[in-house]
Amino acid sequence: LKELKKSDRKRASARRILARIHLAEGDADKAGKLLKKLARRNPEDVEILVLLASAQQDLKQNAEAAKSLRKALDLAPARVDLRRRLARTLMHGRRYDEAVQEWEHIVSMMGENRSALFNLALSRQRDGALEAAASDYEHLLSLDPSDLRSRFNRSLALEKLNRIAEARAGYEQVLKYDPDHQASIAK
Protein backbone atom coordinates (compact mmCIF):
# COMPACT_ATOMS: atom_id res chain seq x y z
CA LEU A 1 0.00 0.00 0.00
CA LYS A 2 2.85 2.38 0.84
CA GLU A 3 4.48 1.63 -2.51
CA LEU A 4 1.22 2.35 -4.35
CA LYS A 5 0.85 5.69 -2.59
CA LYS A 6 4.46 6.52 -3.34
CA SER A 7 4.06 5.69 -7.04
CA ASP A 8 0.81 7.74 -7.17
CA ARG A 9 2.69 10.73 -5.73
CA LYS A 10 5.47 10.28 -8.28
CA ARG A 11 2.93 10.05 -11.12
CA ALA A 12 1.13 13.18 -9.87
CA SER A 13 4.45 15.00 -9.64
CA ALA A 14 5.34 13.98 -13.20
CA ARG A 15 1.93 15.16 -14.45
CA ARG A 16 2.37 18.46 -12.65
CA ILE A 17 5.75 18.91 -14.37
CA LEU A 18 4.21 18.01 -17.72
CA ALA A 19 1.43 20.56 -17.15
CA ARG A 20 4.06 23.21 -16.40
CA ILE A 21 5.83 22.34 -19.64
CA HIS A 22 2.56 22.66 -21.59
CA LEU A 23 1.94 26.05 -20.00
CA ALA A 24 5.49 27.21 -20.78
CA GLU A 25 5.05 26.11 -24.39
CA GLY A 26 1.78 28.04 -24.62
CA ASP A 27 -0.47 25.00 -24.78
CA ALA A 28 -2.95 26.01 -22.10
CA ASP A 29 -5.59 23.63 -23.44
CA LYS A 30 -3.45 20.51 -22.82
CA ALA A 31 -2.25 21.88 -19.51
CA GLY A 32 -5.81 22.68 -18.43
CA LYS A 33 -7.10 19.19 -19.22
CA LEU A 34 -4.24 17.58 -17.33
CA LEU A 35 -4.57 19.94 -14.38
CA LYS A 36 -8.34 19.39 -14.11
CA LYS A 37 -7.69 15.67 -13.69
CA LEU A 38 -4.98 16.37 -11.13
CA ALA A 39 -7.25 18.78 -9.23
CA ARG A 40 -10.00 16.16 -9.05
CA ARG A 41 -7.53 13.64 -7.65
CA ASN A 42 -5.79 16.16 -5.35
CA PRO A 43 -8.49 18.69 -4.39
CA GLU A 44 -6.38 20.14 -1.58
CA ASP A 45 -3.21 20.78 -3.58
CA VAL A 46 -2.89 24.56 -3.76
CA GLU A 47 -0.12 24.44 -6.37
CA ILE A 48 -2.28 22.41 -8.76
CA LEU A 49 -5.19 24.82 -8.31
CA VAL A 50 -2.94 27.78 -9.04
CA LEU A 51 -1.53 26.11 -12.15
CA LEU A 52 -5.08 25.28 -13.26
CA ALA A 53 -6.04 28.93 -12.80
CA SER A 54 -3.06 29.94 -14.96
CA ALA A 55 -4.21 27.65 -17.75
CA GLN A 56 -7.77 28.94 -17.43
CA GLN A 57 -6.56 32.54 -17.58
CA ASP A 58 -4.53 31.77 -20.70
CA LEU A 59 -7.72 30.36 -22.23
CA LYS A 60 -9.61 33.54 -21.20
CA GLN A 61 -11.77 31.50 -18.81
CA ASN A 62 -11.66 34.14 -16.08
CA ALA A 63 -14.74 32.88 -14.21
CA GLU A 64 -13.26 29.39 -13.98
CA ALA A 65 -9.86 30.77 -13.02
CA ALA A 66 -11.51 32.78 -10.23
CA LYS A 67 -13.20 29.60 -8.94
CA SER A 68 -9.88 27.74 -8.90
CA LEU A 69 -8.17 30.60 -7.09
CA ARG A 70 -11.00 30.82 -4.54
CA LYS A 71 -10.55 27.11 -3.82
CA ALA A 72 -6.82 27.68 -3.37
CA LEU A 73 -7.53 30.62 -1.04
CA ASP A 74 -9.89 28.47 1.01
CA LEU A 75 -6.93 26.15 1.58
CA ALA A 76 -4.36 28.91 2.14
CA PRO A 77 -6.20 32.08 3.24
CA ALA A 78 -3.08 33.91 4.42
CA ARG A 79 -1.39 33.83 1.00
CA VAL A 80 -1.53 37.41 -0.25
CA ASP A 81 -0.09 36.34 -3.63
CA LEU A 82 -3.17 34.19 -4.28
CA ARG A 83 -5.53 36.97 -3.25
CA ARG A 84 -3.71 39.42 -5.56
CA ARG A 85 -3.97 36.96 -8.39
CA LEU A 86 -7.68 36.49 -7.73
CA ALA A 87 -8.24 40.26 -7.63
CA ARG A 88 -6.44 40.70 -10.96
CA THR A 89 -8.42 37.84 -12.48
CA LEU A 90 -11.66 39.45 -11.33
CA MET A 91 -10.54 42.75 -12.87
CA HIS A 92 -9.76 41.02 -16.18
CA GLY A 93 -13.20 39.42 -16.02
CA ARG A 94 -14.73 42.87 -15.38
CA ARG A 95 -16.11 41.79 -12.03
CA TYR A 96 -15.02 45.02 -10.40
CA ASP A 97 -17.29 44.84 -7.36
CA GLU A 98 -15.70 41.54 -6.36
CA ALA A 99 -12.23 42.86 -7.22
CA VAL A 100 -12.83 45.81 -4.88
CA GLN A 101 -13.57 43.40 -2.03
CA GLU A 102 -10.39 41.44 -2.70
CA TRP A 103 -8.21 44.57 -2.96
CA GLU A 104 -9.73 45.88 0.29
CA HIS A 105 -8.78 42.59 1.94
CA ILE A 106 -5.27 42.82 0.50
CA VAL A 107 -4.86 46.40 1.74
CA SER A 108 -6.02 45.33 5.19
CA MET A 109 -3.39 42.56 5.13
CA MET A 110 -0.53 44.62 3.69
CA GLY A 111 -1.18 48.14 4.91
CA GLU A 112 0.16 51.09 2.92
CA ASN A 113 1.18 49.07 -0.13
CA ARG A 114 0.97 51.51 -3.03
CA SER A 115 0.41 48.86 -5.67
CA ALA A 116 -2.53 47.37 -3.76
CA LEU A 117 -3.94 50.84 -3.02
CA PHE A 118 -3.69 51.79 -6.70
CA ASN A 119 -5.46 48.62 -7.81
CA LEU A 120 -8.16 49.21 -5.20
CA ALA A 121 -8.70 52.73 -6.54
CA LEU A 122 -8.71 51.49 -10.13
CA SER A 123 -11.25 48.75 -9.33
CA ARG A 124 -13.48 51.27 -7.57
CA GLN A 125 -13.21 53.62 -10.52
CA ARG A 126 -14.15 50.89 -12.99
CA ASP A 127 -17.00 49.81 -10.71
CA GLY A 128 -18.37 53.35 -10.81
CA ALA A 129 -17.52 54.34 -7.22
CA LEU A 130 -15.90 57.53 -8.45
CA GLU A 131 -15.88 59.50 -5.16
CA ALA A 132 -14.17 56.62 -3.37
CA ALA A 133 -11.71 56.17 -6.24
CA ALA A 134 -10.86 59.90 -6.28
CA SER A 135 -10.29 59.74 -2.52
CA ASP A 136 -8.05 56.68 -2.90
CA TYR A 137 -6.01 58.41 -5.59
CA GLU A 138 -5.72 61.48 -3.35
CA HIS A 139 -4.34 59.24 -0.60
CA LEU A 140 -1.84 57.76 -3.03
CA LEU A 141 -0.77 61.27 -4.03
CA SER A 142 -0.20 62.10 -0.37
CA LEU A 143 2.25 59.18 -0.30
CA ASP A 144 3.92 60.15 -3.58
CA PRO A 145 3.01 63.49 -5.18
CA SER A 146 4.85 62.57 -8.39
CA ASP A 147 2.67 59.49 -9.04
CA LEU A 148 1.40 60.38 -12.53
CA ARG A 149 -0.91 57.38 -12.90
CA SER A 150 -2.76 58.25 -9.71
CA ARG A 151 -2.89 61.94 -10.59
CA PHE A 152 -4.21 61.21 -14.10
CA ASN A 153 -6.77 58.62 -12.94
CA ARG A 154 -7.93 60.95 -10.18
CA SER A 155 -8.50 63.60 -12.83
CA LEU A 156 -10.50 61.14 -14.93
CA ALA A 157 -12.69 60.30 -11.93
CA LEU A 158 -13.19 64.00 -11.12
CA GLU A 159 -14.11 64.71 -14.73
CA LYS A 160 -16.77 61.97 -14.66
CA LEU A 161 -18.07 63.50 -11.41
CA ASN A 162 -18.41 66.76 -13.36
CA ARG A 163 -15.77 68.47 -11.20
CA ILE A 164 -14.18 69.91 -14.30
CA ALA A 165 -12.00 72.61 -12.73
CA GLU A 166 -10.37 70.10 -10.35
CA ALA A 167 -9.92 67.61 -13.19
CA ARG A 168 -8.31 70.24 -15.42
CA ALA A 169 -5.94 71.25 -12.62
CA GLY A 170 -4.96 67.59 -12.23
CA TYR A 171 -4.30 67.19 -15.96
CA GLU A 172 -2.19 70.35 -15.88
CA GLN A 173 -0.14 68.96 -13.00
CA VAL A 174 0.45 65.75 -14.94
CA LEU A 175 1.72 67.85 -17.85
CA LYS A 176 3.94 69.78 -15.45
CA TYR A 177 5.69 66.52 -14.49
CA ASP A 178 5.49 65.01 -17.99
CA PRO A 179 4.96 67.51 -20.81
CA ASP A 180 4.59 64.67 -23.33
CA HIS A 181 1.78 62.84 -21.49
CA GLN A 182 -0.48 62.34 -24.49
CA ALA A 183 -3.67 61.46 -22.62
CA SER A 184 -3.43 64.64 -20.53
CA ILE A 185 -2.69 66.71 -23.63
CA ALA A 186 -5.88 65.33 -25.22
CA LYS A 187 -7.92 66.37 -22.15
C-alpha positions, 0 to 999 in steps of 0.5 A: 500500500505504501508503494502504491501511494508513493508511485501515485505521488510520483505520477502526480508530480510527473503530471504536474511537471508536464502541465508546467511544460505545456503552460510554458510552451503556450499549450494552455488547453493541454495543460488545463485538461491535465490539471483538471484531472490532477485537481480532481484527484488532489483537491487540496493541492494549492499548487495544482489549483494555481496552475489550473487557474493559470491555464484557465486565464490563458484560455480567457476563462476568467470565471473558472480561473476565479473559482480555482483561485477561490478554492486555493484561497480556502486552503491557504487564506493567508497567502496574499499572492493568491488573493492578488492573483484572484483580484487581478483575475476578477478585474480582467473578467470585469467583475469590479465589485468583487475585485474591490472586495479582494483589494480591500482585503489585501490592503487590510493585510498589507497596509500602505502598499501603493500597488494594492492601493492603486489597484483598489482605486482602479477597481473602484473607478471601474466599478463606478464608485468615483468619489471613493476612487478619487479619494483613494487616488488622493491618498496615493498622491499624499504618499507620492506626489509625483505618481502620474498614474494616480494623478491622471486617474484621479483627474479622470474620476473627477471629470466623470463626477463633473468636477471639471476645474479640479480635473483640469488642474490635475491634468495640468499637474500631470503635464507639469511633471510630464509635458509629453503625457499624451492622454493629458494633452488630449484632455 
